[in-house]
Amino acid sequence: MLLGMRLGTGIRALYELALLPERRSAVRELARKCEVTEPFLRRIFLDLRAHGYLDAQKGRVGGFRLVKEPHTIKIGDLAKILEKEPTLVLGRIRRDLLTPDPSCPTYQFWKNLEDKFMAEIEKLTLADVIALAGERSTSGRRSKPKGRSRGAKRSRR
């Protein structure tokens, strides 16, 4: 399944912040861990801060800190904040995506599926993400989330 870059990055960054609740983290450090640019992550953090999820402090010892407890942060709420229009996309197709039109006879099927998906993520929290990541890392599997393919280089402008 594909998800929006802002939502995926936002959840990953909040995960990192939740692991170190006692300290503030710099955007530079978190952007490196999330493999995104600082400006991109900063825009996500500004949206999350405006909705009361993060606290920010400027200066040498500044950075961002998670304000809410992970078990109170609903993934569905994050989707509404970070994505203009959260949608379910099945498969791993990265181009030629089809947006079902309401006049299509199969539209209601896809709409029902999307509604069920959204209802399910409304129940999940950041604490669920943390718990699943912990299970994955203790089972000996790769604990780093999948990002770019091996050998892919990030272009610098």
N, C-alpha and C positions, 0 to 999 in steps of 0.2 A: 504494500500500500504506500502511496505517496502522501505527504502532508506538506503544508505550506512551510516554506523556509523560515518565516518569522516564528511560527508556532514551534517548529522543531528546535530552532536555536534558542528560543525563549525558555522552553522546558529544560533543555540541556544546561543553560546558564543558571536557571533557578536551582537545578539539581546541584551544580557546583557550589552555589551559595549556601544551600542547605547543609552541605557536608561540613562547612566551616561557619556555623552560626555566630561564633564569638568574635569574628573579625570581619573587617571590610575588605572587599576585593576590588582591585583595579580593573577597569574595562580592558586594558591591554592584555593582562594576564588571562582573563576569561575569554576574550576574543581568540587568543592563541589556542586555548583548550578546545574551544568550539569550532575552530578552523574557519572563522569568518573575519571580516574586517571590523576594525574598531568603530567606525561610523555606523555601520549596520547594527552592531550590538548596542551602541549607545542609543539609537532611535528606539530599539525594542525596550531598553531599560527606561527611557523617558516615558513611554506609554505605560509600562508597569508601575513606575513611580507615581504617575498621575492617578492611577487606580488604587494606590495604597499598598502595593505589594513590596515595594522597595523603599529604602531610605538612602540618601546620598549625602556625602560630605566631601567638600573640596579640600585641597591641600595635600601636603606630603603624606599624611597618614589617612587620607581620604579614600573614597571608593564607595562601592555599593554594598548594602547589607539587606538580607531578607527580613522583612518586618513581620510577616505572618508566619504562623506555624505551618509546616508542610501538609499536615492533615486537614488544614482548612482551605488549601488552595485547590480549587476545582479545575481540572483540565478543560472542561467545557467553558468555564469563564475565561480562561486564558485564550482559548480559541476565538471567542467573541471579541476579545481585546486586540489580539495580535493579527488576526486575519480579517480582511474586509468581508469575505464571504467564505467561511469554512465549508468545504465540501468533501465528500468521500470520493476518492479515486482509487479504484481497485487495479491491481497489477503493477507492473513496473515500467509502463510506457511513459516516456518522457516527452513525446511530441504527438501531434495528431490526436489530442484528447477530445472526446466527444462530450458536449454538454447537452443532455437530453432536453428537448424542447417540449413545453407543456402540451403541444398539439400531437406529439408522438404517442402512439398507442402503448408504448412501454414506459412512458414517463412515470406513471403512478408506481410502477414496480421499483424504479430507481429512487424515486422520492421517498417511498416507504423504507427502503434500505438505508438511505441517508438519515432519515429521521430516527431509526433504531440506533444507528451508529452514534448520532449526536446525543441521544438519550443515554446511551451507555457511557460516553465520556463525561457526561454531566455528573455521574456517580464517582468517577475516579479523581484521585487527588495526587499532589506532588509526593506525598508519603507513599502512595502505591508505586510510583515511578522509582523512588529510592529503594523500596523493598525488593522490587523485581531486579534492579541493577545489582543489589547485594547478592541475590540468589545466583545471578549469572556469573558474578566474579568469584563466588565461592565454589562454583561447580567446575572451575578450571577453564571456562570458556573465555574468549576475548571480552574484556570488560569495556573497552573503548567502543563507543558507537560507530557504526559505519559512516564514513564520510566519502571523500573523493576516492577513486580507485587508486591502487598502488601505482606509483610512477607518475601520477598526475601532478603537475606543478601549478602552484598558484601564481597567477600573473601579478606583477607589481607595476603600478602606474605612477 
